[in-house]
C-alpha cells in the first residue's frame, strides 16, 4: 500500500472516529493513563516501585491518614505532613565538647494536633561508648518554653542515618504531662488515665483548664520554635542532614496506608503494570487466536478438526483456578503472568475468526489466487488477514479490560508479581488491613476507580471501533 493511500485511509478512519463521542471519551481516558505511565518517574521517585514493600523506606510519613484536600470539606482543619529544616544553626565548642544548636519554626494554624514528632539526622560517631546527647525544647506562641526531652543519640540506622521518634519517648510524655498539671486541679488530673493522655495534644493546646482533656482542650495556634541542642564529646563526631518531621493528619493527594506508604505514588506506578498487562496480553491473545483461526479455516478437513479439538481442550481449562494454583507454588514476575494468561485465552478469538475465514476462502479473489498457484501462506497473509484486521483492532481494545481485571484479581488474592506495585496489590493490602471497616476510603476507592476507568476507556474505544469497522466487514 502506498503512503498516500495509507494516509487517506487513516484520515477517513479518524473522520468516522470523531463522530463517535463515546470513543473520544475512551480515547481521552486512555491518553490520560498513558501519560501517567510514561511520566511516572517524573511524578514520583522511581525507587517507589522497588521499595513498595520496604517498610523502612516509608517510615518518615504519617500512618493511615487521608489526603490533604479533605480539609476543603472538613469543619476542622487537620495539619498536613511537614518536614522542617533548621531556620538557624549555631555551633560552640568548650574544650572537647561541641554544642550545635538547631532552631526549627513550625506554623500551626489547625484545629487538630499532629500525630508524631520525629528528628532525622546523619550521625557519624568516632567512639560508640560516648555518643552525643540531645536536648529538645519548644517555645510556644504563648511564649512558654517547655523542655521536651533529653536523651543520648546512638547510631541505629544504615550509613549513620538516625530516626528518633520523639513523641514515643517516655521522657517526652512525662514532661508534657507535668506541664499540663500546672493548669488542672488535682481532682481532674487524678481522674485522667495516664495511658490515655496524648502528649501532642498538650503541646499544641492552650495553657488553661481542660488541656488534658481531648474534648475540652483548645488548639493554640501560632508559631512554634523547636530548639534542638546536640552535644558531642568527641570533636571527630560529625552531624549533618538534621530535620524535624511533624507528622500531620493529612498527606499528599491520596493519603497513606497503615504502613505509611504514599498511595498516590503506588497508584501512579501501578498504572504502568496495568497498561502493560492489559495491552500486551490482549495483543498476543488476539494475534494467536487470529492466526490459528485463519489457518484452521483455510486448510479445513482433518487439519481443521484437529486444530479445533485442541482449541476446545484449551478453552475447557478453568483459567483462574489453574493460575491460582500455579502462582501459589511459584511467585512469577509480570512477564510470566502475561504469558500464562495469553496461553489460556486465545480459543475464544479463534472461533470467531474461523467462521470469518470460511467465508473469505470462498471469495472469487481467493479462488483466483489459488488457481494462479499462490501458496496458502501467501493467500492467508495477503488476502485473508487484511479483511480480518478490523475485527482484530476491535478485539484487542475489547479484550484489555478483562486482562486488567484478571491481573488485579490475582494481585488482590496475593498471587501477583510481588516485586512491583499494582492496583490489585493495593486493594489486597487494604483488604488485609480491613480498610473499609476502619473508614479508610482513600485506600480503597482510588485503585478501584482506576481499574474501572481503564476498563471503561478500552470498552468505549472497542465499541466505537466495532461500530465503525463492522459495516466494512459486511462487504466480505
C-alpha positions as CSV (number, residue, x, y, z in Angstrom):
1,X,0.0,0.0,0.0
2,X,1.3,3.4,-1.0
3,X,1.8,6.1,1.7
4,X,-0.8,8.3,0.0
5,X,-3.4,5.5,0.2
6,X,-2.5,4.8,3.8
7,X,-2.7,8.4,4.8
8,X,-6.1,8.7,3.1
9,X,-7.4,5.6,4.9
10,X,-6.2,6.9,8.3
11,X,-7.8,10.3,7.5
12,X,-11.2,8.6,6.7
13,X,-11.0,6.5,9.8
14,X,-10.3,9.5,12.0
15,X,-13.2,11.4,10.4
16,X,-15.5,8.5,11.3
17,X,-14.0,8.0,14.8
18,X,-14.5,11.7,15.7
19,X,-18.3,11.2,15.2
20,X,-18.3,8.6,18.0
21,X,-18.5,10.6,21.1
22,X,-18.1,7.6,23.4
23,X,-15.0,6.6,21.5
24,X,-13.5,10.1,22.1
25,X,-14.2,9.8,25.8
26,X,-12.5,6.4,25.9
27,X,-9.5,7.8,23.9
28,X,-9.2,10.7,26.3
29,X,-9.1,8.4,29.3
30,X,-6.6,6.1,27.6
31,X,-4.3,9.0,26.8
32,X,-4.5,10.2,30.4
33,X,-3.4,6.8,31.7
34,X,-0.6,6.6,29.1
35,X,0.7,10.0,30.0
36,X,0.8,9.0,33.7
37,X,2.5,5.7,32.9
38,X,5.2,7.4,30.8
39,X,5.7,10.3,33.2
40,X,5.7,8.1,36.3
41,X,9.5,8.7,37.1
42,X,8.9,12.5,36.8
43,X,5.8,12.4,39.0
44,X,7.1,10.3,41.9
45,X,10.5,8.9,42.7
46,X,11.5,5.8,40.6
47,X,12.6,3.8,43.7
48,X,8.9,3.7,44.8
49,X,8.4,0.7,42.6
50,X,11.2,-1.3,44.1
51,X,10.7,-0.2,47.7
52,X,7.0,-0.5,47.9
53,X,7.2,-3.3,50.4
54,X,10.2,-1.9,52.3
55,X,8.7,-0.6,55.5
56,X,11.8,1.4,56.4
57,X,11.6,3.4,53.2
58,X,8.2,4.9,54.3
59,X,8.8,5.3,58.0
60,X,9.1,9.1,57.8
61,X,5.5,9.5,56.6
62,X,2.3,9.6,58.8
63,X,0.4,6.4,59.3
64,X,-3.0,5.9,57.7
65,X,-4.1,9.5,57.1
66,X,-6.4,10.8,54.4
67,X,-5.4,13.2,51.5
68,X,-4.8,16.9,52.2
69,X,-7.8,18.0,50.1
70,X,-10.2,16.6,52.7
71,X,-9.6,19.9,54.6
72,X,-11.7,21.6,51.9
73,X,-14.7,19.7,53.1
74,X,-14.0,19.3,56.8
75,X,-15.2,21.6,59.6
76,X,-12.0,21.1,61.5
77,X,-8.7,21.7,59.6
78,X,-6.2,18.9,60.0
79,X,-2.4,19.6,59.9
80,X,-0.6,18.4,56.8
81,X,2.7,16.5,57.0
82,X,5.6,18.9,57.4
83,X,9.4,18.5,57.2
84,X,11.1,21.3,59.0
85,X,14.7,22.3,58.2
86,X,16.8,24.5,60.6
87,X,16.0,28.2,60.3
88,X,19.1,28.9,62.3
89,X,22.2,26.9,63.3
90,X,24.8,27.8,65.9
91,X,28.0,26.0,66.9
92,X,30.0,26.4,70.1
93,X,33.0,24.5,71.4
94,X,34.1,24.3,75.0
95,X,37.2,22.1,75.3
96,X,36.3,18.7,73.7
97,X,32.5,19.4,74.0
98,X,30.9,20.7,70.8
99,X,27.4,22.2,71.1
100,X,25.4,22.5,67.9
101,X,22.0,24.3,68.1
102,X,19.3,23.9,65.5
103,X,16.2,26.1,65.5
104,X,13.0,24.9,63.7
105,X,9.9,27.0,63.1
106,X,6.5,25.5,62.7
107,X,3.4,27.4,61.8
108,X,0.4,25.7,63.5
109,X,-3.0,27.0,62.2
110,X,-5.2,24.0,62.5
111,X,-7.9,22.7,64.8
112,X,-6.4,19.2,65.5
113,X,-2.9,18.5,66.7
114,X,-0.3,16.5,64.7
115,X,0.3,12.8,65.3
116,X,4.0,12.4,65.7
117,X,7.3,14.3,66.2
118,X,10.4,12.9,64.7
119,X,14.0,14.0,64.4
120,X,16.2,12.9,61.5
121,X,19.9,13.3,61.3
122,X,23.0,11.7,59.9
123,X,25.4,10.8,62.7
124,X,29.0,9.6,62.5
125,X,30.3,8.8,66.0
126,X,34.0,8.1,66.5
127,X,33.5,6.4,69.9
128,X,30.2,4.5,70.4
129,X,30.8,4.5,74.2
130,X,30.4,8.3,74.3
131,X,27.5,9.1,72.0
132,X,26.2,12.7,71.6
133,X,23.2,13.8,73.6
134,X,20.1,15.7,72.5
135,X,18.2,18.3,74.4
136,X,15.0,19.5,72.7
137,X,12.9,22.4,73.9
138,X,9.9,24.3,72.4
139,X,8.8,27.9,72.7
140,X,5.1,28.1,72.1
141,X,3.1,31.0,70.7
142,X,2.2,32.0,74.3
143,X,5.9,32.4,75.0
144,X,6.0,29.5,77.3
145,X,9.1,27.3,76.9
146,X,9.0,23.5,77.6
147,X,11.9,21.2,77.9
148,X,10.6,18.2,75.9
149,X,13.3,15.6,76.0
150,X,17.0,14.9,76.9
151,X,18.4,11.7,75.6
152,X,21.5,10.0,74.2
153,X,21.9,9.6,70.4
154,X,23.2,6.3,69.1
155,X,23.8,5.2,65.5
156,X,20.8,3.0,64.8
157,X,20.3,3.4,61.0
158,X,22.2,2.2,58.0
159,X,25.0,4.5,57.0
160,X,24.6,6.6,60.1
161,X,21.0,7.6,59.4
162,X,19.1,8.2,62.6
163,X,15.4,8.5,63.1
164,X,14.3,9.4,66.6
165,X,10.6,9.2,67.3
166,X,10.5,11.8,69.9
167,X,6.7,11.6,70.6
168,X,7.1,7.9,71.7
169,X,9.7,8.6,74.4
170,X,8.6,8.3,78.0
171,X,10.5,11.4,78.9
172,X,8.6,13.4,76.3
173,X,5.2,12.4,77.7
174,X,6.1,12.8,81.4
175,X,7.4,16.3,80.9
176,X,4.3,17.5,79.0
177,X,2.0,15.8,81.5
178,X,3.9,17.7,84.2
179,X,3.5,20.9,82.3
180,X,-0.3,20.3,81.9
181,X,-0.8,19.5,85.7
182,X,0.0,23.2,86.4
183,X,-3.3,24.2,84.8
184,X,-5.6,21.4,86.1
185,X,-6.9,20.8,89.5
186,X,-5.7,17.8,91.4
187,X,-9.1,16.1,91.1
188,X,-9.2,16.5,87.3
189,X,-5.5,15.5,86.9
190,X,-6.1,12.4,89.0
191,X,-9.2,11.4,87.1
192,X,-7.5,11.3,83.7
193,X,-5.9,7.9,83.0
194,X,-2.2,8.4,82.2
195,X,-2.1,5.9,79.4
196,X,-4.9,7.8,77.5
197,X,-3.2,11.1,77.6
198,X,-1.9,12.3,74.2
199,X,1.3,14.4,74.8
200,X,1.0,16.1,71.4
201,X,-2.4,17.4,72.4
202,X,-0.9,19.1,75.4
203,X,1.9,20.5,73.3
204,X,-0.5,22.2,70.8
205,X,-3.2,23.3,73.3
206,X,-3.8,26.4,75.2
207,X,-2.4,26.5,78.8
208,X,-5.7,26.5,80.6
209,X,-8.0,24.1,82.4
210,X,-9.1,21.3,80.2
211,X,-5.7,21.0,78.5
212,X,-5.5,17.3,79.4
213,X,-9.0,16.5,78.0
214,X,-9.5,15.6,74.4
215,X,-13.0,17.2,74.5
216,X,-12.1,20.4,76.3
217,X,-8.6,21.3,75.0
218,X,-8.4,24.3,72.7
219,X,-5.7,24.4,70.0
220,X,-3.0,27.1,70.5
221,X,-2.4,28.5,67.0
222,X,0.7,30.4,66.0
223,X,4.5,29.8,65.6
224,X,6.2,27.1,67.5
225,X,10.0,27.2,67.7
226,X,11.7,23.9,68.4
227,X,15.3,24.2,69.6
228,X,17.5,21.1,69.4
229,X,20.9,21.2,71.1
230,X,23.2,18.3,70.3
231,X,26.3,17.9,72.5
232,X,29.3,15.9,71.0
233,X,32.1,14.8,73.3
234,X,34.5,14.0,70.6
235,X,35.5,16.7,68.1
236,X,35.7,14.0,65.4
237,X,32.0,13.3,65.6
238,X,30.0,14.7,62.6
239,X,26.3,15.6,62.5
240,X,24.5,16.5,59.2
241,X,21.2,16.4,57.4
242,X,19.2,17.4,60.5
243,X,15.5,17.9,60.1
244,X,12.4,17.8,62.2
245,X,9.3,16.0,61.0
246,X,5.8,17.0,62.2
247,X,3.7,14.1,61.1
248,X,0.3,15.5,60.2
249,X,-3.2,14.0,59.9
250,X,-3.4,14.5,56.1
251,X,-0.9,13.8,53.4
252,X,-0.5,14.3,49.7
253,X,-3.1,13.7,47.0
254,X,-4.3,10.2,48.2
255,X,-3.1,9.8,51.8
256,X,-1.2,6.9,53.2
257,X,-1.9,3.4,54.4
258,X,-1.1,1.6,57.7
259,X,2.5,1.0,56.6
260,X,2.9,4.8,55.9
261,X,3.1,4.3,52.1
262,X,2.2,7.1,49.8
263,X,-0.9,5.7,48.0
264,X,-0.6,8.3,45.2
265,X,2.9,7.0,44.4
266,X,1.6,3.4,44.3
267,X,-1.3,4.3,42.1
268,X,1.0,6.1,39.6
269,X,3.4,3.2,39.3
270,X,0.6,0.7,39.2
271,X,-0.6,2.4,36.0
272,X,2.4,1.0,34.1
273,X,1.7,-2.6,35.2
274,X,-2.0,-2.4,34.4
275,X,-1.3,-1.0,30.9
276,X,1.5,-3.5,30.2
277,X,-0.6,-6.5,31.3
278,X,-3.8,-5.4,29.6
279,X,-2.4,-4.3,26.2
280,X,0.4,-6.9,25.8
281,X,-1.9,-9.8,26.9
282,X,-4.7,-8.7,24.6
283,X,-2.4,-8.2,21.6
284,X,-0.7,-11.5,22.0
285,X,-4.0,-13.4,22.6
286,X,-5.7,-11.8,19.6
287,X,-2.8,-12.4,17.3
288,X,-2.5,-16.1,18.3
289,X,-6.3,-16.6,18.0
290,X,-6.5,-14.8,14.6
291,X,-3.6,-16.7,13.0
292,X,-4.8,-20.0,14.5
293,X,-8.4,-19.4,13.4
294,X,-7.5,-18.3,9.8
295,X,-5.2,-21.3,9.3
296,X,-7.8,-23.7,10.7
297,X,-10.5,-22.3,8.3
298,X,-8.2,-22.2,5.2
299,X,-6.8,-25.7,5.4
300,X,-10.1,-27.3,6.6
301,X,-10.7,-31.0,6.7
302,X,-8.9,-33.2,9.2
303,X,-6.5,-30.3,9.9
304,X,-9.4,-28.1,10.9
305,X,-10.9,-30.8,13.1
306,X,-7.6,-31.5,14.9
307,X,-7.0,-27.8,15.5
308,X,-10.5,-27.2,16.8
309,X,-10.3,-30.1,19.2
310,X,-7.1,-28.6,20.6
311,X,-8.7,-25.2,20.9
312,X,-11.7,-26.8,22.7
313,X,-9.4,-28.6,25.2
314,X,-7.6,-25.3,26.0
315,X,-11.0,-23.5,26.3
316,X,-12.3,-26.1,28.7
317,X,-9.5,-25.5,31.2
318,X,-10.6,-23.3,34.1
319,X,-8.1,-20.5,33.8
320,X,-8.5,-18.6,37.1
321,X,-8.3,-21.7,39.4
322,X,-5.3,-23.0,37.4
323,X,-3.5,-19.7,37.6
324,X,-4.2,-19.5,41.3
325,X,-2.6,-23.0,41.8
326,X,0.4,-22.1,39.7
327,X,1.0,-18.8,41.4
328,X,0.6,-20.3,44.8
329,X,3.6,-22.5,44.3
330,X,5.6,-20.2,42.0
331,X,5.9,-16.5,42.6
332,X,6.2,-15.2,39.0
333,X,7.2,-11.8,37.7
334,X,5.0,-9.8,35.4
335,X,6.0,-11.4,32.1
336,X,5.3,-15.0,33.1
337,X,1.9,-13.7,34.3
338,X,1.3,-12.2,30.8
339,X,2.4,-15.4,29.0
340,X,0.3,-17.7,31.2
341,X,-2.8,-15.5,30.7
342,X,-2.2,-15.5,27.0
343,X,-1.7,-19.2,26.7
344,X,-5.2,-19.9,28.1
345,X,-7.2,-17.1,26.5
346,X,-6.9,-17.4,22.7
347,X,-9.6,-20.0,21.8
348,X,-12.4,-17.6,22.0
349,X,-10.9,-15.4,19.3
350,X,-10.2,-18.5,17.2
351,X,-13.8,-19.5,16.9
352,X,-14.9,-16.1,15.6
353,X,-12.0,-15.8,13.1
354,X,-12.6,-19.4,11.9
355,X,-16.1,-18.6,10.9
356,X,-14.9,-15.5,9.1
357,X,-12.2,-17.5,7.4
358,X,-14.7,-20.0,5.9
359,X,-16.4,-17.1,4.2
360,X,-13.2,-15.5,3.0
361,X,-11.7,-18.6,1.5
362,X,-14.7,-18.9,-0.9
363,X,-14.3,-15.4,-2.2
364,X,-13.6,-15.2,-6.0
365,X,-10.3,-13.3,-5.5
366,X,-9.1,-16.1,-3.2
367,X,-10.1,-18.8,-5.7
368,X,-8.3,-16.8,-8.4
369,X,-5.1,-16.6,-6.3
370,X,-5.3,-20.3,-5.6
371,X,-5.7,-21.1,-9.4
372,X,-2.7,-18.9,-10.2
373,X,-0.6,-21.1,-7.9
374,X,-0.4,-18.8,-4.8
375,X,0.7,-20.7,-1.6
376,X,-1.5,-21.0,1.4
377,X,0.8,-18.7,3.3
378,X,0.5,-16.0,0.6
379,X,-3.3,-16.2,0.5
380,X,-3.6,-16.0,4.2
381,X,-1.3,-13.1,4.7
382,X,-2.2,-11.1,1.5
383,X,-5.8,-11.8,1.0
384,X,-7.5,-13.0,4.2
385,X,-5.7,-11.3,7.0
386,X,-6.3,-7.7,5.7
387,X,-10.0,-8.4,5.7
388,X,-9.9,-9.6,9.3
389,X,-7.8,-6.7,10.6
390,X,-10.9,-4.5,11.5
391,X,-12.0,-7.3,13.8
392,X,-8.5,-7.6,15.2
393,X,-8.4,-4.0,16.3
394,X,-11.8,-4.1,18.0
395,X,-11.0,-7.4,19.6
396,X,-7.7,-6.1,21.1
397,X,-9.5,-3.0,22.5
398,X,-12.3,-5.0,24.0
399,X,-10.0,-7.6,25.4
400,X,-7.8,-5.3,27.5
401,X,-10.3,-4.7,30.4
402,X,-10.6,-8.4,31.0
403,X,-6.9,-8.8,31.4
404,X,-6.6,-5.7,33.6
405,X,-9.3,-7.2,35.9
406,X,-7.7,-10.6,35.8
407,X,-4.3,-9.3,36.9
408,X,-5.9,-7.1,39.6
409,X,-7.9,-10.1,40.8
410,X,-4.7,-12.3,41.1
411,X,-2.9,-9.5,42.9
412,X,-5.9,-8.9,45.1
413,X,-5.6,-12.6,46.1
414,X,-1.9,-12.1,46.8
415,X,-0.8,-14.1,43.8
416,X,0.6,-11.4,41.5
417,X,4.1,-10.1,41.0
418,X,5.2,-9.0,44.5
419,X,8.3,-7.2,43.1
420,X,6.1,-4.5,41.6
421,X,3.3,-2.3,42.9
422,X,0.0,-2.9,41.2
423,X,-3.6,-1.7,41.8
424,X,-4.6,-5.2,42.8
425,X,-1.9,-5.3,45.4
426,X,-3.0,-2.0,46.9
427,X,-6.5,-3.4,47.2
428,X,-5.1,-6.7,48.6
429,X,-3.3,-4.8,51.4
430,X,-6.4,-2.7,52.0
431,X,-8.5,-5.9,52.4
432,X,-5.9,-7.4,54.8
433,X,-6.0,-4.3,57.0
434,X,-9.8,-4.0,57.0
435,X,-9.5,-0.6,55.5
436,X,-13.3,-0.4,54.7
437,X,-14.3,-1.3,58.2
438,X,-11.9,1.4,59.6
439,X,-13.3,4.1,57.2
440,X,-10.1,4.4,55.2
441,X,-11.9,5.0,51.9
442,X,-8.9,6.7,50.3
443,X,-7.2,3.3,50.4
444,X,-10.0,1.5,48.5
445,X,-11.7,3.9,46.2
446,X,-8.8,5.3,44.1
447,X,-7.4,1.9,42.9
448,X,-10.8,0.5,42.4
449,X,-11.9,3.6,40.4
450,X,-8.6,3.5,38.4
451,X,-9.3,-0.2,37.4
452,X,-12.9,0.7,36.4
453,X,-11.8,3.8,34.4
454,X,-9.1,1.9,32.5
455,X,-11.5,-0.9,31.6
456,X,-14.1,1.7,30.6
457,X,-11.7,3.5,28.3
458,X,-10.9,0.4,26.3
459,X,-14.5,-0.7,26.3
460,X,-15.6,2.6,24.8
461,X,-12.8,2.6,22.2
462,X,-13.6,-1.0,21.3
463,X,-17.3,-0.4,20.9
464,X,-16.6,2.7,18.7
465,X,-14.2,0.7,16.5
466,X,-16.8,-2.1,16.2
467,X,-19.5,0.4,15.0
468,X,-17.1,2.0,12.6
469,X,-15.5,-1.1,11.1
470,X,-18.4,-3.6,11.1
471,X,-20.1,-2.0,8.1
472,X,-16.9,-2.6,6.1
473,X,-16.8,-6.2,7.2
474,X,-20.3,-6.8,5.8
475,X,-18.8,-6.5,2.3
476,X,-16.9,-9.8,2.7
